[in-house]
Amino acid sequence: MESMEIALRNIKPAASVALPLDTQLRVVAWQQTIASPVSCTGIGLHSGKPVTLTLRPALANSGYVFIRKDVPEDSRRIPARWDTVTDTAMCTKITNPQGVSVSTIEHVIAALAGCDIHNAIIELDGPEVPVMDGSSSEFVDMIRQASTRQQRQPVRRLKVLKTVEVKVGKATAILKPSDEPKFSMQFNANGRLGNQAWSFNYYPDQDDFSDLLSSARTFGFYEDAQHLWAQGLAQGASLENAVIIKDGKVMNEEGLRFSDEFVRHKILDAIGDLALAGAPILGHFYGENSGHGLNNQLLRALFADESAWSF
């Protein structure tokens, strides 16, 4: 068996040959983790408190696991999975059986998934992932700094076999069969923004994720922010880590990074939320004004129907 694995790993197509997509997806792909620890410090978007995050290598088949260093050792571990999500108001929050939680996990998880990292420990000294600039770009930079390490276990993909759909009000989230991994979104913030639509053929570890998606920032409306601040929420939100819109205009002096930055960020969030499936999804995600709550409901609906998916 070991000799077969070595032989498969050493098979490489000639540089001038472009393999058909179905052939590419059948080639053995090996799991990856980061090669060395790397850290950053920032503030929580909602708490406004400083927090240090450290990415560490993890064993094959372990997935994404958060470790809260500020709580007793027997309750520190929080697996990042669709079934540990306990709150989706304004962010994605996960909680372990001991009641210890981590919130705002979607941007760092999107960075790990987008960089083709399958296993990682995310260590924190607080209850919230630092918001950094409001996107995934600084986490992508950290992963590149740490480099990657191949592991001796094949990647297991989750193949969508039939269409699954969830809908709440004017928001819809759909997963449907596809021969390629793809994310599409239409978004208009319930009429508060012009309609934006974007699609992304999602192949982890490609420069497209970094160049076209990872730097799209979270956003909000000034009037909503004032209301949240009055309630003691969104204490870390500022023009340094979010796009703020007032009277239909962007308040940030530098403007938008993309003309359709809002819908791109919604796709970034969806990539982070759906990466909690436990395996890369081979299927087409389509959302209309879909957010964290609906994205998680979609995964729950998928796994509730065993005829809708296979590994």
LUMMIPA-288590 format. One line per 4 residues: number of its first residue (from 0); their letters; for each residue z, x, y of N, C-alpha, C. Coordinates in steps of 0.02 Angstrom, whole numbers. Example, Ala and Ser with C-alpha at 12.3 -4.5 7.8 and 13.67 -1.06 7.14 Angstrom:
0> as> 390:660:-284:390:615:-225:390:660:-165  354:642:-112:357:684:-53:394:645:2
//
This chain:
0> mesm> 0:42:-61:0:0:0:0:43:63  41:97:61:44:140:120:-23:172:134  -57:195:81:-122:227:92:-173:177:120  -168:114:99:-213:63:126:-200:52:200
4> eial> -135:49:220:-117:41:291:-145:98:332  -138:160:306:-163:218:343:-238:214:350  -272:194:297:-345:189:300:-367:137:351  -333:79:352:-351:26:399:-338:49:470
8> rnik> -283:85:480:-266:107:548:-315:158:574  -346:196:529:-392:249:551:-463:225:559  -478:162:540:-545:136:550:-555:119:623  -604:150:655:-618:138:725:-693:128:734
12> paas> -715:75:771:-786:65:782:-812:119:829  -877:133:823:-908:180:870:-903:153:940  -897:198:988:-887:177:1058:-943:133:1083  -1003:142:1056:-1060:105:1081:-1069:37:1049
16> valp> -1026:21:999:-1033:-42:962:-982:-92:986  -1005:-151:1006:-960:-205:1026:-952:-253:968  -892:-256:939:-881:-300:882:-881:-373:904  -908:-419:863:-902:-490:878:-828:-510:883
20> ldtq> -814:-562:923:-744:-582:935:-708:-598:870  -740:-636:824:-705:-655:763:-689:-594:721  -731:-542:724:-717:-481:688:-659:-443:721  -658:-442:788:-604:-408:823:-536:-437:803
24> lrvv> -533:-504:798:-469:-537:784:-447:-528:711  -494:-507:667:-475:-496:598:-452:-424:585  -469:-378:631:-448:-308:623:-372:-304:627  -343:-263:583:-270:-257:583:-246:-231:650
28> awqq> -201:-267:683:-169:-245:745:-96:-234:730  -70:-178:755:-1:-160:741:44:-180:798  104:-201:782:153:-219:833:169:-158:876  192:-171:937:210:-118:983:277:-133:1017
32> tias> 312:-80:1034:370:-84:1077:361:-31:1131  408:-27:1178:403:26:1229:429:91:1198  407:147:1225:424:212:1195:491:239:1219  513:218:1279:576:244:1306:606:194:1354
36> pvsc> 672:197:1366:705:150:1412:680:160:1484  679:106:1521:661:109:1592:698:53:1628  719:66:1690:764:20:1726:738:3:1796  763:-53:1822:751:-71:1892:812:-110:1916
40> tgig> 820:-113:1981:874:-152:2012:845:-197:2066  867:-259:2067:844:-307:2118:896:-361:2126  875:-417:2155:921:-473:2164:895:-533:2125  941:-577:2107:921:-640:2075:893:-688:2126
44> lhsg> 837:-721:2108:806:-768:2154:853:-824:2172  890:-849:2124:932:-907:2137:1005:-888:2153  1030:-833:2123:1098:-813:2138:1104:-772:2201  1051:-733:2217:1053:-688:2274:1095:-626:2262
48> kpvt> 1119:-617:2200:1162:-560:2184:1123:-503:2152  1144:-440:2164:1109:-384:2134:1117:-382:2059  1065:-359:2024:1067:-354:1951:1022:-296:1930  1044:-260:1880:1003:-206:1852:976:-227:1784
52> ltlr> 912:-216:1775:877:-233:1712:852:-169:1680  862:-162:1615:837:-105:1577:798:-130:1517  736:-107:1511:695:-121:1452:707:-65:1402  720:-84:1339:732:-35:1286:687:-49:1226
56> pala> 671:3:1187:633:-7:1126:672:-52:1078  634:-90:1037:665:-134:987:630:-126:920  663:-146:867:635:-141:800:577:-189:791  532:-174:745:476:-218:729:503:-286:705
60> nsgy> 467:-339:722:483:-407:701:546:-435:735  571:-401:786:632:-426:820:616:-469:880  555:-465:906:536:-505:964:569:-482:1028  579:-529:1074:611:-515:1138:684:-538:1135
64> vfir> 729:-492:1150:801:-508:1147:834:-484:1211  870:-530:1244:908:-512:1304:979:-492:1282  1007:-443:1317:1075:-420:1306:1113:-423:1373  1165:-464:1377:1207:-468:1436:1264:-417:1431
68> kdvp> 1259:-362:1468:1309:-309:1464:1375:-327:1499  1374:-382:1537:1433:-400:1576:1478:-451:1541  1464:-465:1477:1505:-513:1440:1530:-479:1377  1580:-509:1342:1606:-479:1280:1550:-464:1229
72> edsr> 1559:-410:1193:1507:-384:1149:1484:-434:1097  1528:-477:1072:1510:-524:1019:1469:-583:1044  1457:-588:1109:1418:-644:1135:1362:-621:1182  1342:-557:1177:1293:-529:1223:1221:-546:1207
76> ripa> 1206:-557:1144:1136:-561:1120:1108:-632:1130  1050:-635:1164:1017:-700:1176:943:-693:1158  922:-718:1100:851:-714:1082:808:-757:1129  752:-730:1150:707:-766:1195:656:-804:1152
80> rwdt> 672:-867:1136:629:-909:1095:626:-979:1126  574:-1016:1105:565:-1084:1130:626:-1128:1116  661:-1116:1060:717:-1158:1041:783:-1136:1070  784:-1081:1110:845:-1062:1145:840:-1080:1220
84> vtdt> 785:-1112:1240:777:-1134:1310:822:-1195:1322  864:-1191:1373:912:-1244:1387:904:-1275:1456  865:-1245:1499:855:-1272:1567:788:-1248:1593  751:-1292:1626:686:-1273:1654:678:-1296:1726
88> amct> 734:-1308:1760:732:-1327:1830:723:-1265:1873  664:-1256:1901:646:-1201:1946:636:-1134:1911  653:-1129:1846:643:-1068:1809:654:-1084:1735  644:-1034:1692:659:-1042:1621:725:-1007:1605
92> kitn> 771:-1044:1575:837:-1018:1559:849:-1024:1484  876:-971:1453:893:-972:1383:968:-962:1374  995:-989:1318:1067:-987:1306:1079:-975:1232  1130:-934:1216:1147:-922:1147:1202:-971:1124
96> pqgv> 1219:-971:1059:1270:-1019:1034:1338:-1011:1066  1353:-952:1094:1417:-941:1128:1418:-968:1199  1360:-994:1222:1356:-1022:1289:1338:-972:1343  1320:-910:1324:1299:-859:1372:1224:-866:1385
100> svst> 1205:-864:1448:1136:-879:1466:1105:-824:1510  1039:-827:1513:1000:-786:1560:946:-831:1588  937:-828:1654:887:-871:1686:832:-829:1720  778:-864:1738:720:-834:1771:690:-779:1728
104> iehv> 679:-794:1664:654:-744:1617:578:-740:1615  544:-788:1645:472:-797:1633:429:-738:1657  447:-705:1712:404:-652:1739:407:-588:1697  467:-570:1674:472:-509:1633:442:-522:1564
108> iaal> 450:-582:1537:420:-598:1472:344:-599:1478  317:-626:1532:245:-625:1542:219:-553:1545  256:-509:1578:235:-438:1583:234:-406:1514  285:-418:1474:287:-390:1407:229:-415:1365
112> agcd> 218:-481:1366:164:-510:1327:96:-485:1352  88:-483:1418:24:-461:1446:9:-388:1434  60:-348:1422:51:-277:1407:51:-263:1332  48:-316:1292:43:-310:1219:105:-278:1189
116> ihna> 163:-293:1218:227:-272:1190:256:-330:1151  266:-321:1086:288:-375:1043:364:-377:1032  396:-319:1040:468:-313:1028:500:-274:1084  553:-301:1114:587:-266:1168:657:-294:1177
120> iiel> 703:-251:1195:770:-271:1217:770:-271:1293  793:-326:1323:797:-332:1395:871:-336:1413  897:-282:1439:969:-276:1452:984:-291:1525  1035:-331:1537:1053:-352:1605:1128:-345:1616
124> dgpe> 1148:-336:1679:1219:-337:1695:1237:-399:1736  1198:-452:1728:1210:-515:1762:1173:-571:1728  1179:-632:1753:1151:-691:1720:1080:-709:1738  1047:-667:1779:980:-684:1801:937:-621:1806
128> vpvm> 874:-627:1785:827:-571:1791:811:-560:1865  809:-498:1888:793:-486:1959:723:-511:1975  715:-540:2034:651:-570:2052:600:-519:2074  622:-460:2096:578:-407:2121:533:-435:2177
132> dgss> 466:-431:2171:424:-456:2226:400:-528:2212  429:-560:2161:410:-629:2146:353:-636:2096  330:-579:2070:276:-580:2021:298:-539:1960  249:-521:1917:263:-479:1859:242:-406:1870
136> sefv> 214:-390:1927:182:-325:1936:230:-266:1929  291:-273:1955:338:-217:1950:363:-208:1879  367:-261:1840:384:-255:1769:327:-222:1731  265:-237:1749:207:-204:1719:209:-129:1733
140> dmir> 226:-112:1795:231:-41:1813:285:-6:1771  341:-40:1759:394:-12:1718:370:1:1647  334:-47:1619:309:-40:1550:261:19:1546  218:26:1596:171:83:1596:209:148:1602
144> qast> 262:149:1641:303:210:1648:336:228:1582  360:177:1546:394:189:1482:346:207:1427  282:188:1433:231:197:1382:246:153:1322  201:152:1273:208:108:1215:212:149:1151
148> rqqr> 241:119:1101:246:151:1035:225:101:981  176:122:941:152:79:887:202:76:831  207:17:800:254:7:745:217:-10:681  248:4:623:214:-3:559:219:-73:531
152> qpvr> 210:-123:574:207:-192:552:149:-226:587  109:-266:550:51:-299:582:73:-355:628  32:-368:678:44:-424:723:27:-489:687  71:-537:691:60:-603:662:43:-652:718
156> rlkv> -15:-683:715:-37:-730:767:-24:-802:747  -10:-843:797:1:-914:786:-64:-951:803  -97:-977:753:-162:-1009:763:-153:-1085:772  -179:-1111:827:-177:-1183:840:-232:-1217:798
160> lktv> -213:-1266:757:-260:-1298:711:-286:-1365:737  -245:-1399:778:-268:-1462:807:-235:-1471:875  -264:-1514:916:-242:-1523:985:-172:-1555:988  -130:-1526:1029:-63:-1553:1043:-58:-1562:1118
164> evkv> -33:-1620:1140:-31:-1635:1211:36:-1667:1230  63:-1647:1287:122:-1680:1315:106:-1697:1388  135:-1752:1411:120:-1776:1478:182:-1807:1509  196:-1790:1572:250:-1820:1610:223:-1835:1680
168> gkat> 219:-1899:1697:192:-1917:1763:121:-1893:1771  109:-1855:1824:42:-1828:1837:31:-1758:1807  79:-1734:1769:75:-1667:1740:58:-1672:1666  14:-1626:1644:-8:-1625:1574:-10:-1553:1550
172> ailk> 7:-1543:1487:1:-1478:1454:-29:-1489:1385  -80:-1449:1369:-117:-1458:1306:-127:-1390:1273  -121:-1388:1207:-143:-1332:1167:-195:-1358:1119  -253:-1325:1118:-305:-1347:1073:-336:-1287:1037
176> psde> -366:-1300:979:-396:-1245:940:-448:-1207:980  -451:-1141:970:-499:-1099:1004:-506:-1034:965  -566:-1006:966:-577:-941:933:-555:-883:976  -532:-897:1037:-508:-845:1081:-446:-870:1118
180> pkfs> -399:-826:1134:-341:-846:1173:-360:-857:1246  -343:-916:1273:-366:-933:1340:-314:-977:1374  -306:-967:1440:-262:-1008:1482:-303:-1038:1539  -298:-1103:1550:-331:-1136:1606:-280:-1181:1640
184> mqfn> -288:-1188:1706:-241:-1229:1744:-276:-1261:1804  -259:-1324:1817:-275:-1356:1881:-209:-1373:1915  -206:-1360:1980:-142:-1366:2014:-152:-1387:2086  -111:-1436:2108:-115:-1457:2179:-46:-1474:2207
188> angr> 8:-1457:2171:76:-1468:2195:86:-1540:2218  63:-1586:2176:70:-1658:2192:41:-1676:2260  -17:-1647:2275:-52:-1663:2336:-31:-1623:2397  18:-1578:2390:43:-1539:2447:0:-1477:2460
192> lgnq> -42:-1459:2412:-89:-1403:2420:-158:-1427:2399  -209:-1393:2423:-276:-1409:2399:-282:-1395:2325  -325:-1430:2290:-331:-1421:2218:-358:-1351:2203  -324:-1316:2157:-346:-1250:2134:-353:-1252:2058
196> awsf> -405:-1219:2033:-417:-1215:1961:-436:-1144:1944  -412:-1121:1885:-427:-1053:1864:-420:-1049:1789  -460:-1006:1757:-457:-994:1685:-453:-919:1674  -419:-901:1620:-407:-831:1604:-414:-821:1530
200> nyyp> -464:-781:1509:-471:-762:1440:-420:-707:1427  -371:-722:1386:-310:-684:1382:-311:-635:1324  -325:-572:1340:-322:-519:1290:-270:-468:1313  -210:-468:1282:-158:-422:1304:-181:-349:1304
204> dqdd> -151:-310:1348:-164:-239:1355:-230:-224:1389  -261:-275:1419:-321:-262:1458:-303:-258:1532  -342:-221:1569:-329:-213:1640:-334:-279:1678  -370:-328:1650:-378:-392:1684:-310:-424:1698
208> fsdl> -263:-419:1652:-197:-450:1663:-164:-419:1723  -166:-353:1728:-136:-318:1785:-172:-332:1850  -239:-329:1848:-278:-334:1909:-284:-406:1935  -287:-454:1890:-304:-523:1910:-245:-571:1909
212> lssa> -191:-552:1875:-139:-603:1864:-68:-580:1879  -50:-519:1859:20:-499:1860:50:-498:1930  9:-489:1982:36:-483:2050:39:-550:2087  20:-605:2054:24:-671:2086:98:-691:2092
216> rtfg> 119:-707:2154:190:-717:2167:212:-791:2162  276:-799:2149:305:-866:2152:301:-892:2224  305:-956:2232:294:-986:2298:336:-1049:2306  344:-1069:2368:382:-1130:2382:370:-1153:2453
220> fyed> 396:-1212:2469:387:-1242:2535:451:-1232:2576  441:-1216:2640:497:-1201:2684:547:-1258:2686  523:-1319:2689:566:-1377:2692:609:-1382:2629  579:-1369:2571:617:-1371:2508:668:-1315:2506
224> aqhl> 649:-1256:2532:695:-1199:2532:757:-1214:2573  747:-1245:2631:805:-1263:2673:852:-1309:2636  824:-1357:2599:865:-1404:2561:903:-1368:2506  870:-1321:2472:902:-1283:2418:957:-1238:2445
228> waqg> 943:-1205:2501:993:-1161:2532:1056:-1200:2550  1046:-1261:2575:1103:-1303:2595:1147:-1321:2535  1116:-1321:2474:1153:-1336:2413:1180:-1273:2379  1169:-1216:2411:1192:-1153:2382:1146:-1126:2329
232> laqg> 1084:-1150:2328:1034:-1128:2279:982:-1083:2312  942:-1049:2271:888:-1005:2295:913:-956:2347  973:-929:2336:1005:-885:2385:968:-819:2394  929:-799:2344:893:-736:2350:822:-743:2375
236> asle> 799:-803:2386:730:-815:2406:717:-790:2477  662:-755:2487:643:-731:2553:568:-718:2554  542:-699:2611:471:-683:2616:454:-618:2579  504:-581:2557:492:-520:2519:480:-533:2445
240> navi> 499:-592:2421:492:-606:2350:463:-675:2334  434:-706:2383:402:-771:2372:353:-786:2428  302:-824:2412:257:-850:2463:288:-915:2488  300:-918:2553:331:-977:2583:279:-1014:2625
244> ikdg> 274:-1079:2615:224:-1120:2650:261:-1168:2698  239:-1168:2761:269:-1212:2811:213:-1247:2849  216:-1313:2852:165:-1353:2886:95:-1335:2862  89:-1323:2798:24:-1309:2768:-2:-1238:2777
248> kvmn> 40:-1194:2807:18:-1126:2820:65:-1076:2786  38:-1020:2764:77:-967:2732:115:-928:2786  180:-923:2778:222:-889:2827:221:-813:2819  207:-788:2759:208:-716:2746:157:-680:2790
252> eegl> 179:-628:2825:136:-593:2872:74:-565:2839  81:-540:2776:24:-510:2741:-23:-561:2711  -4:-625:2712:-47:-677:2684:-45:-678:2608  -97:-707:2579:-100:-713:2506:-134:-652:2475
256> rfsd> -116:-637:2413:-148:-583:2376:-214:-606:2346  -219:-671:2332:-280:-702:2308:-287:-769:2344  -348:-791:2355:-357:-856:2388:-328:-913:2345  -325:-902:2279:-298:-952:2233:-235:-926:2199
260> efvr> -193:-892:2238:-133:-860:2210:-86:-910:2177  -83:-972:2204:-37:-1021:2177:-53:-1039:2104  -115:-1054:2090:-133:-1073:2022:-130:-1013:1975  -144:-953:2000:-137:-894:1959:-64:-883:1939
264> hkil> -19:-895:1986:52:-888:1969:73:-940:1918  46:-1000:1922:62:-1051:1872:40:-1030:1802  -18:-996:1798:-41:-970:1733:4:-914:1711  26:-870:1757:72:-817:1740:136:-846:1710
268> daig> 163:-898:1742:223:-931:1715:209:-959:1646  151:-989:1636:135:-1018:1571:130:-965:1517  103:-907:1534:100:-852:1485:171:-831:1465  216:-826:1514:285:-808:1498:320:-862:1457
272> dlal> 308:-925:1474:340:-979:1437:314:-985:1366  248:-978:1356:219:-986:1289:230:-924:1246  246:-867:1276:262:-808:1237:327:-817:1199  365:-869:1215:426:-884:1179:411:-917:1112
276> agap> 347:-926:1095:328:-954:1030:348:-908:973  357:-844:987:376:-796:935:318:-757:907  258:-773:929:198:-738:907:142:-753:957  95:-707:966:38:-721:1011:0:-783:987
280> ilgh> -16:-828:1034:-49:-891:1016:-124:-883:1018  -157:-900:963:-230:-903:961:-250:-976:972  -265:-992:1034:-281:-1061:1053:-295:-1063:1127  -311:-1122:1152:-326:-1132:1223:-272:-1176:1254
284> fyge> -235:-1147:1301:-187:-1185:1340:-222:-1213:1402  -212:-1278:1413:-239:-1310:1473:-183:-1350:1506  -172:-1338:1571:-121:-1374:1606:-146:-1406:1670  -118:-1463:1687:-129:-1495:1752:-60:-1503:1783
288> nsgh> -46:-1463:1835:19:-1463:1869:76:-1452:1820  63:-1415:1766:114:-1402:1716:163:-1348:1741  227:-1358:1725:278:-1309:1743:319:-1290:1684  377:-1257:1696:418:-1230:1643:440:-1284:1593
292> glnn> 460:-1342:1618:484:-1395:1574:430:-1420:1527  372:-1433:1553:318:-1459:1512:292:-1405:1464  291:-1343:1487:269:-1288:1443:314:-1284:1381  380:-1291:1392:426:-1288:1335:420:-1350:1291
296> qllr> 409:-1408:1322:398:-1468:1282:336:-1462:1238  286:-1427:1264:224:-1418:1225:238:-1377:1162  277:-1323:1168:294:-1283:1110:335:-1323:1061  381:-1363:1085:422:-1404:1041:379:-1455:1004
300> alfa> 330:-1484:1038:284:-1532:1006:240:-1497:954  219:-1435:970:177:-1397:923:216:-1384:858  277:-1357:864:315:-1339:804:342:-1400:767  344:-1457:800:366:-1519:766:313:-1545:719
304> desa> 251:-1523:726:196:-1546:684:170:-1486:644  192:-1480:582:174:-1422:541:99:-1419:525  64:-1474:534:-9:-1473:522:-48:-1448:583  -13:-1435:639:-47:-1415:701:-53:-1341:709
308> wsf> -23:-1302:664:-24:-1229:674:-16:-1193:608  -33:-1130:608:-21:-1086:550:-19:-1015:574  11:-971:534:11:-899:550:-48:-867:516
//
